[in-house]
């Protein structure tokens, strides 16, 4: 549409009138969040319901009586509208009944998608709503309007903020026909109430008993019967809503796993992490740097080992701090969460390309580039050792070593006071070989003597780094659209070109100018953020795609299932794909036992998968679950699989 014509339409819209319909005991009208909408985007719209004093209407689950609003749309071609995004309800008591809804006033928010070829066509909305006081009266109203005539009302933002958007991991159990919800929370709780999604699931009129034991909170709710299968709904904690969902089975964290056990598991897992494929190339470079120190003073060797350890521990503590802050804000993330960000993945690929260029060339950064280069330019290269420790932790995040899963799962579902020590133990395990070297620098004598072989090996390590960059590019391509993939490849090209120019004997000012032009060009031509993420199912393959609640559905059908929680950025996951899942024996086993094979793709952030992992006491991938009829609880398989391990467990 001609932009001038569209601007004229917007101007005339200020003189339009929004239709208000009186249904009897309520006035309903459509509102939108702002007037300067753009074709091809989405806006928030809402149905505003103003009721007579003392009257109320209902939430999606009305409780003991009542019914939710029903809205039907007749939209022009190209328009679409979301379901109602339900604001946090309030308790409306009519003893002995308990109902859930909104008194006097409510706005039901929705999202309206506007087509690129927008035209100012009229559309219709019909609403059937139950309005109650001492009596209940079903009322209805129909609104006919166009998008320009709908009134802009900033009040919609208050109701958008009241929509529960954060998820809270919980564990549940049944005890004498009572459902017990257990969870951790970073703040002291004064008032709490559970609003269930399912009707006729709990005894609404009974009091919900709330108490704290040790570091956990408990909410006990009376059920109608003991056949309650699953739980989902909203926890109202001091006026803020949190989405919760879980099965009735207990937490799958290892029975009896204490803080001490979790600390030991973290220490062992951190030590093993040094040998994982995502970490080994970086660690190997650091080992080469220690080889090059053969004959150096014990003090120098000790200092480098300690500085590397400080880099490792600082990085792990930073990750722990970020996770704690997320938890306190009501958001929950898992191990490797940073690689769910395309920005982090893209930047990390650039770092890997840069390192490969450094390693494969003779350059002015210094000859000791087996140590990843004296990036800091300090005389002793301590800055380089610190940065190598940081980089080792960054590239370690796609991997989950044995023992790590249980320890990290424990850390992320427990209070922050236990999260930080477990991450500290993990960092100490990861740093243990270098701490031993710092304690006894003479251990370096057991390493091969320095020689020309080190130069060749240093150059060879450029190719594992480049392979890592290619793998990150593949992950990036699964997270974003094709335009951004090309954009990242151009970034690789400019990085290589700048690297080449900085090796030449040009004036420093010219080098800096060219670098500035490159950075400015990348920022200026950065694609728009809209539609950056793209739906990708490449990782799913021929498997059934996971959805929240699939386990309950399959168990109700007595259907055996195997769930592969995976991500494209998880190297251990991809290794298991090759060594176990791609084998003909695995496929034959699935067919023979009629097992439903499911993949839960965590490549991009997915709160539903995060909740499901936490239900099992886990915080990252890979994670494998198997269930068949007769099992009280699903069986959890090891993080590293072979064809034989799968056969033994299935």
C-alpha positions in Angstrom: 0.0 0.0 0.0 1.2 3.5 -0.8 2.8 4.9 2.4 1.2 8.3 1.9 -2.3 6.8 1.6 -1.7 4.7 4.7 -0.6 7.8 6.6 -3.8 9.5 5.5 -5.8 6.6 6.8 -4.1 6.8 10.1 -4.8 10.6 10.3 -8.6 9.9 9.7 -8.5 7.2 12.3 -8.1 9.8 15.0 -11.6 11.0 14.1 -13.1 7.5 14.1 -15.2 6.2 17.0 -14.7 2.9 18.7 -17.9 1.0 19.1 -19.1 0.3 22.6 -21.8 -2.4 23.0 -24.1 -2.6 26.1 -24.9 -6.2 26.8 -27.1 -5.5 29.8 -24.9 -5.6 32.8 -21.6 -4.9 31.0 -20.2 -2.7 28.3 -17.8 -4.3 25.9 -15.5 -2.6 23.3 -12.3 -3.4 21.4 -9.1 -1.6 22.2 -5.5 -1.7 20.8 -2.2 -0.8 22.4 -1.2 1.9 20.0 -2.3 3.6 16.8 0.9 3.7 14.8 0.8 0.1 13.7 2.6 -1.1 10.5 1.3 -3.6 7.9 3.1 -7.0 8.1 3.5 -6.8 11.9 1.4 -7.6 15.0 -0.3 -5.5 17.6 -1.9 -6.2 21.0 -5.7 -5.9 21.0 -8.1 -6.4 23.9 -11.7 -6.9 24.7 -12.5 -4.4 27.4 -15.4 -5.5 29.7 -16.8 -2.9 32.1 -19.4 -4.6 34.4 -21.9 -3.1 36.8 -20.7 -2.7 40.4 -20.6 -6.0 42.2 -20.8 -8.2 39.1 -18.1 -10.5 37.8 -17.1 -12.8 35.0 -14.7 -15.8 34.8 -11.2 -17.1 34.1 -10.5 -20.0 31.7 -11.3 -22.4 34.6 -14.2 -20.8 36.4 -14.0 -23.1 39.5 -17.1 -24.5 41.2 -19.5 -22.7 38.8 -19.6 -20.3 35.9 -18.1 -20.4 32.5 -15.3 -18.6 30.5 -16.0 -16.0 27.8 -16.2 -17.3 24.3 -15.1 -15.1 21.3 -15.6 -15.7 17.6 -14.0 -13.6 14.9 -14.9 -13.0 11.3 -11.7 -11.4 9.9 -10.7 -10.2 6.4 -8.3 -12.4 4.4 -4.7 -12.3 5.8 -5.6 -11.3 9.3 -5.3 -13.7 12.2 -5.9 -13.4 16.0 -4.5 -15.4 18.9 -6.4 -17.1 21.7 -7.1 -15.1 24.8 -4.0 -14.5 26.9 -5.6 -14.9 30.3 -4.6 -12.3 33.0 -4.1 -13.6 36.5 -7.5 -14.2 38.1 -8.8 -13.5 41.6 -10.7 -15.8 44.0 -14.4 -15.0 44.1 -16.0 -16.7 47.1 -19.7 -17.6 47.4 -19.6 -20.1 50.3 -19.6 -23.0 49.9 -18.5 -22.4 46.4 -15.2 -21.0 45.1 -14.9 -19.4 41.7 -12.1 -17.8 39.7 -12.5 -14.7 37.6 -12.6 -10.9 37.5 -14.8 -8.4 39.3 -16.1 -5.1 37.9 -13.6 -4.8 35.1 -11.3 -6.9 32.9 -9.4 -6.7 29.6 -8.9 -9.9 27.7 -5.7 -9.3 25.7 -5.0 -11.0 22.3 -2.5 -10.6 19.5 -3.7 -9.5 16.0 -1.5 -10.2 13.0 -1.8 -7.7 10.2 -1.1 -8.8 6.6 1.5 -7.0 4.4 -1.3 -6.1 1.9 -3.3 -4.4 4.7 -6.6 -2.8 3.7 -9.0 -1.0 6.0 -11.7 -3.7 5.8 -14.3 -4.2 8.5 -14.4 -7.3 10.7 -16.7 -8.7 13.3 -16.3 -10.0 16.7 -19.0 -11.8 18.7 -18.6 -12.4 22.4 -20.7 -14.7 24.7 -20.0 -13.9 28.3 -21.5 -15.0 31.6 -22.0 -12.1 34.1 -22.8 -13.0 37.7 -23.7 -11.4 41.0 -26.3 -13.1 43.2 -27.7 -14.4 39.9 -25.9 -15.3 36.6 -27.0 -13.9 33.3 -25.5 -15.1 30.0 -25.0 -12.0 27.8 -23.7 -11.5 24.3 -22.5 -8.7 22.1 -21.3 -8.2 18.6 -18.8 -5.5 17.5 -18.2 -4.5 13.8 -15.2 -2.2 13.3 -12.0 -1.8 11.4 -8.5 -1.6 12.7 -8.2 2.2 12.4 -11.4 2.9 14.3 -10.5 0.8 17.3 -9.5 3.0 20.2 -5.9 3.1 21.5 -5.9 2.5 25.3 -2.7 2.3 27.4 -4.7 0.4 30.0 -4.1 -2.7 28.1 -0.5 -2.7 29.2 -1.5 -3.2 32.8 -3.4 -6.3 31.9 -0.7 -7.6 29.6 1.7 -7.3 32.6 -0.7 -9.4 34.7 -0.5 -12.4 32.3 1.6 -15.1 33.9 4.7 -15.3 31.7 7.3 -16.9 34.0 7.6 -20.6 34.6 8.3 -22.2 38.0 9.6 -25.8 38.2 7.8 -27.9 40.7 7.6 -31.5 42.0 4.4 -33.1 43.1 3.2 -36.1 45.1 0.0 -37.6 46.4 -0.6 -38.0 50.1 -4.0 -39.2 51.5 -6.0 -37.7 48.6 -4.0 -34.5 48.9 -1.8 -33.1 46.1 1.5 -31.7 47.5 3.3 -29.1 45.3 6.9 -28.6 46.3 9.2 -25.9 44.9 12.0 -23.5 45.8 11.7 -19.7 45.7 14.3 -17.0 46.2 12.1 -14.7 48.2 10.0 -15.0 51.3 6.4 -15.8 50.4 3.5 -14.2 52.2 0.5 -15.4 50.2 0.1 -18.2 47.7 -2.8 -19.8 45.8 -2.9 -22.4 43.0 -5.3 -21.9 40.1 -5.6 -25.2 38.1 -6.1 -25.3 34.4 -8.4 -28.4 34.6 -11.9 -28.1 35.9 -13.2 -30.6 38.5 -9.6 -31.5 39.5 -9.3 -30.1 43.0 -11.7 -29.4 45.8 -12.0 -25.6 45.2 -13.8 -24.8 48.5 -11.1 -26.5 50.7 -8.3 -24.4 52.1 -4.9 -24.7 50.4 -2.4 -25.2 53.2 1.0 -23.6 52.8 4.2 -24.2 54.7 8.0 -24.1 54.4 10.3 -27.0 55.3 14.1 -26.5 55.2 14.7 -24.6 51.9 11.5 -25.9 50.1 8.0 -24.5 50.0 5.0 -26.9 50.1 1.4 -26.3 49.1 -1.1 -29.0 50.0 -4.4 -29.1 48.0 -7.3 -31.5 48.6 -8.4 -33.5 45.5 -11.8 -34.7 44.4 -10.3 -38.2 44.0 -6.9 -40.0 43.8 -7.1 -40.6 40.1 -5.6 -37.2 39.4 -3.1 -37.6 36.5 -1.3 -34.4 35.9 -1.1 -30.8 37.1 -0.9 -27.6 35.2 -2.1 -24.1 36.1 -0.9 -20.9 37.7 0.6 -20.3 41.1 -0.3 -16.8 42.4 2.7 -15.8 44.6 2.2 -12.5 46.3 0.2 -11.1 43.3 2.5 -12.5 40.6 1.5 -15.5 38.5 3.8 -18.3 37.6 3.0 -21.1 35.1 3.5 -24.6 36.5 3.2 -28.0 34.9 4.2 -31.4 36.1 3.1 -35.0 36.4 2.1 -36.6 39.7 5.2 -38.7 39.9 8.0 -37.6 42.2 11.1 -35.7 41.4 13.5 -37.8 39.4 16.6 -36.4 41.0 18.6 -39.3 42.4 17.1 -40.6 45.6 19.1 -39.4 48.6 21.3 -37.0 46.6 22.6 -34.7 49.2 24.6 -31.5 48.8 27.8 -33.4 49.7 27.0 -36.0 47.0 26.2 -33.3 44.5 29.5 -31.6 45.2 31.4 -34.8 44.7 29.6 -35.5 41.4 30.3 -32.0 40.2 34.0 -32.4 41.0 34.3 -35.7 39.1 32.2 -34.3 36.3 34.4 -31.3 35.9 37.5 -33.4 35.8 36.0 -35.6 33.0 34.9 -32.5 31.2 38.5 -31.9 30.1 38.3 -35.0 27.9 35.1 -34.1 26.2 35.3 -33.3 22.4 34.2 -29.7 22.7 36.9 -28.9 25.2 39.8 -31.0 24.1 41.2 -28.8 21.3 41.4 -25.7 23.6 42.9 -27.7 26.5 45.4 -29.3 24.1 46.7 -25.9 23.2 47.2 -25.1 26.9 49.1 -28.3 27.4 51.3 -27.3 24.5 52.0 -24.0 26.1 53.1 -25.9 29.3 55.4 -28.1 27.1 57.0 -25.0 25.7 57.8 -23.9 29.3 60.0 -27.0 29.8 63.2 -25.7 31.6 61.4 -22.6 32.8 61.4 -21.6 36.4 58.9 -23.5 38.7 57.5 -20.1 39.7 56.6 -19.2 36.1 54.9 -22.6 35.5 53.0 -22.3 38.8 51.8 -18.8 38.0 50.5 -19.7 34.5 48.7 -22.7 35.9 47.1 -20.6 38.7 46.1 -17.8 36.2 44.5 -20.4 33.9 42.6 -21.8 36.9 41.4 -18.3 37.9 40.1 -17.9 34.4 38.2 -21.2 34.6 36.8 -20.5 38.1 35.8 -16.9 37.3 33.9 -18.1 34.2 32.0 -20.8 36.1 31.1 -18.4 38.8 29.9 -15.8 36.3 27.6 -18.5 34.8 26.4 -19.4 38.3 25.7 -15.7 39.0 23.7 -15.3 35.8 21.7 -18.5 36.6 21.0 -17.2 40.2 19.8 -13.9 38.8 17.5 -15.6 36.3 16.1 -17.8 39.1 15.4 -14.7 41.3 13.6 -13.1 38.4 11.5 -16.2 38.0 13.1 -17.5 34.8 14.9 -20.8 34.7 17.7 -21.8 32.4 19.9 -24.8 32.1 23.5 -25.8 31.3 24.5 -24.4 27.9 21.7 -21.8 27.9 24.0 -19.2 26.4 24.2 -21.3 23.2 20.5 -20.9 22.8 21.2 -17.3 21.7 22.1 -17.0 18.0 24.1 -13.9 18.9 26.4 -15.9 21.3 26.7 -18.7 18.8 27.6 -16.3 15.9 30.2 -14.4 18.0 31.8 -17.7 19.3 32.1 -18.9 15.7 34.0 -15.7 14.9 36.3 -16.4 17.8 37.0 -19.9 16.6 37.8 -18.6 13.1 40.2 -16.0 14.6 42.0 -18.6 16.7 42.4 -20.9 13.6 43.9 -18.0 11.7 46.3 -17.3 14.5 47.4 -20.9 14.8 47.9 -21.6 11.1 50.0 -18.6 10.4 53.3 -17.0 11.4 52.3 -13.6 12.6 53.2 -10.6 14.7 51.3 -11.7 17.8 54.4 -13.6 18.9 55.8 -17.1 18.5 54.2 -18.6 21.6 50.8 -19.0 19.9 50.6 -22.6 21.1 49.2 -20.7 24.1 46.4 -19.2 21.9 48.7 -16.2 21.4 49.8 -13.6 23.8 46.5 -11.8 23.2 47.1 -9.6 26.1 50.6 -8.7 25.0 52.0 -9.0 28.5 55.5 -10.0 29.0 54.7 -13.3 30.7 51.5 -14.0 28.8 49.4 -14.3 31.9 46.5 -12.5 30.3 46.6 -15.2 27.6 46.5 -18.0 30.1 43.4 -16.3 31.8 41.6 -15.9 28.4 42.4 -19.6 27.6 40.7 -20.6 30.8 37.6 -18.4 29.9 37.4 -19.8 26.4 37.7 -23.4 27.7 34.6 -22.9 29.9 32.7 -21.2 27.0 33.3 -24.1 24.7 32.7 -26.7 27.5 29.0 -25.6 27.8 27.8 -27.8 24.9 29.0 -30.9 26.7 27.7 -32.7 29.7 30.1 -35.2 31.2 29.2 -38.2 33.3 28.1 -37.2 36.9 27.6 -33.6 35.7 23.9 -34.1 34.9 22.8 -35.1 38.4 24.9 -32.4 40.0 23.8 -29.6 37.8 20.2 -30.7 38.0 20.5 -30.6 41.8 22.1 -27.1 41.6 19.4 -25.6 39.5 16.4 -26.8 41.4 17.8 -25.9 44.8 18.2 -22.4 46.4 21.0 -20.2 45.3 23.0 -21.0 48.4 23.5 -24.5 47.0 23.8 -23.6 43.4 27.0 -21.6 43.8 29.0 -24.2 45.7 28.2 -26.9 43.1 29.4 -24.7 40.3 32.5 -23.9 42.3 33.1 -27.7 42.8 32.6 -28.2 39.0 35.2 -25.5 38.3 37.7 -27.0 40.7 37.2 -30.4 39.1 37.8 -28.9 35.6 40.9 -27.1 36.9 42.3 -30.0 39.0 45.1 -31.0 36.6 46.4 -27.5 36.5 46.1 -27.1 40.2 48.2 -30.2 40.6 50.8 -28.7 38.2 50.8 -25.4 40.3 51.3 -27.5 43.4 54.2 -29.4 41.8 55.7 -27.7 38.7 58.1 -30.6 38.3 55.2 -32.6 36.9 55.9 -30.8 33.6 59.0 -33.0 33.2 56.7 -35.9 32.4 55.5 -34.1 29.3 57.4 -34.5 25.9 60.4 -32.2 25.4 59.9 -29.0 23.3 60.9 -29.2 19.7 59.9 -28.5 16.1 57.0 -31.0 16.5 55.2 -28.3 18.5 55.0 -25.9 15.6 53.5 -28.5 13.4 51.0 -29.6 16.1 50.2 -26.0 16.8 49.3 -25.4 13.1 47.3 -28.7 13.0 45.2 -27.5 15.9 43.9 -24.7 13.7 41.8 -27.3 11.9 39.8 -28.6 14.9 39.2 -24.9 15.7 37.9 -24.3 12.2 35.8 -27.5 12.4 34.3 -26.1 15.6 33.5 -22.8 13.8 31.7 -24.8 11.0 29.7 -26.7 13.6 28.7 -23.4 15.3 27.7 -22.1 11.8 25.5 -25.2 11.4 23.9 -24.5 14.9 23.4 -20.9 13.9 21.7 -21.9 10.6 19.1 -23.9 12.7 18.4 -20.9 14.9 18.0 -18.1 12.3 17.0 -17.5 8.7 19.2 -17.8 5.6 19.9 -14.0 5.5 21.6 -14.0 8.8 23.7 -17.1 7.8 25.0 -15.2 4.8 25.6 -12.2 7.1 27.7 -14.3 9.5 29.8 -15.7 6.6 30.5 -12.1 5.4 31.7 -11.5 9.0 34.1 -14.5 8.6 35.4 -13.0 5.4 35.9 -9.5 6.9 37.6 -11.1 9.9 40.1 -13.0 7.7 40.7 -9.8 5.6 41.4 -7.7 8.6 43.7 -10.4 10.0 45.7 -10.4 6.7 45.9 -6.6 6.6 47.2 -6.4 10.2 50.0 -8.8 9.2 51.2 -6.3 6.5 53.6 -3.4 7.1 50.9 -0.7 6.7 50.5 2.3 8.9 48.6 1.6 12.1 46.1 4.4 11.4 45.2 2.7 8.1 44.7 -0.6 9.8 42.5 0.9 12.4 40.4 2.8 9.8 39.9 -0.4 7.8 38.9 -2.3 10.9 36.5 0.5 11.8 34.9 0.5 8.4 34.4 -3.3 8.6 32.7 -3.1 12.0 30.5 -0.1 11.0 29.5 -2.0 7.8 28.5 -5.1 9.8 26.4 -2.9 12.2 24.8 -0.8 9.5 23.8 -3.7 7.4 22.6 -5.9 10.3 19.3 -7.4 9.2 16.1 -6.3 11.0 15.4 -8.2 14.2 11.9 -9.2 13.1 11.6 -12.7 11.9 15.3 -13.5 12.7 14.4 -16.8 14.2 13.0 -19.4 11.9 11.2 -22.7 12.6 13.6 -25.5 12.1 12.9 -29.2 12.4 16.0 -30.6 10.9 17.1 -32.1 14.2 13.8 -33.9 14.5 14.3 -36.1 11.5 11.9 -39.0 11.3 11.1 -39.0 15.1 7.9 -37.8 16.7 8.2 -34.1 17.7 8.0 -33.6 21.4 5.3 -31.5 23.0 4.4 -30.8 26.7 2.2 -33.5 28.0 3.2 -36.1 25.4 4.4 -38.5 28.2 1.0 -38.4 29.9 -0.8 -39.0 26.6 1.4 -42.0 25.7 1.3 -43.5 29.2 -2.5 -43.3 29.1 -2.4 -45.3 25.9 0.1 -47.8 27.4 2.5 -46.9 24.5 6.2 -47.4 25.2 8.3 -44.4 24.4 11.9 -43.2 24.3 12.6 -39.5 24.5 15.8 -38.0 23.2 16.3 -34.5 24.8 18.8 -33.0 22.4 20.2 -29.8 20.9 22.2 -29.0 17.8 24.8 -27.2 19.9 25.3 -30.2 22.2 28.3 -32.1 20.9 27.7 -35.1 23.2 24.1 -35.3 21.7 25.5 -35.3 18.1 28.0 -37.9 19.0 25.3 -40.2 20.4 23.3 -39.7 17.2 26.2 -41.2 15.3 27.2 -43.9 17.7 23.8 -45.1 18.8 20.7 -43.6 17.2 21.7 -43.9 13.6 22.5 -47.6 13.9 20.1 -50.1 12.2 20.0 -52.1 15.5 18.4 -49.1 17.3 15.8 -48.7 14.5 15.0 -52.4 14.6 14.6 -52.4 18.3 12.1 -49.5 18.1 10.1 -51.5 15.6 10.3 -54.8 17.4 9.1 -53.4 20.7 6.7 -50.8 19.2 8.5 -47.9 20.9 7.5 -44.4 20.1 10.8 -42.5 19.4 10.5 -38.8 20.4 13.0 -35.9 20.0 12.8 -32.8 22.2 14.8 -30.1 20.4 16.3 -27.6 22.8 18.5 -25.8 20.2 16.5 -22.6 20.7 15.1 -21.6 24.1 12.0 -23.6 24.9 10.5 -23.1 28.4 8.3 -26.2 28.1 11.4 -28.4 27.6 13.2 -26.6 30.4 10.3 -27.4 32.7 10.3 -31.0 31.6 14.0 -31.4 32.3 13.6 -29.9 35.7 10.8 -32.3 36.5 13.5 -35.0 36.2 16.0 -33.0 38.2 18.1 -32.2 35.1 19.3 -28.9 33.7 20.8 -29.7 30.3 21.1 -32.1 27.4 21.7 -34.8 26.5 19.0 -36.6 28.5 17.3 -39.8 27.7 14.1 -41.3 29.1 12.5 -44.7 28.4 9.1 -46.0 29.6 7.0 -49.1 29.0 3.9 -50.5 30.6 4.7 -51.9 34.0 7.2 -49.2 34.9 6.2 -47.0 37.8 8.6 -44.3 36.6 10.5 -43.9 33.4 14.0 -45.2 33.2 16.9 -42.6 32.8 19.7 -43.7 30.5 23.4 -42.6 30.7 24.4 -39.3 29.0 27.0 -41.2 26.8 25.4 -44.0 24.8 26.4 -46.9 22.6 24.3 -49.3 20.7 24.9 -52.0 23.4 23.9 -49.6 26.3 20.6 -48.9 24.5 19.9 -52.6 24.0 20.6 -53.4 27.6 18.3 -50.7 28.8 15.4 -51.2 26.3 
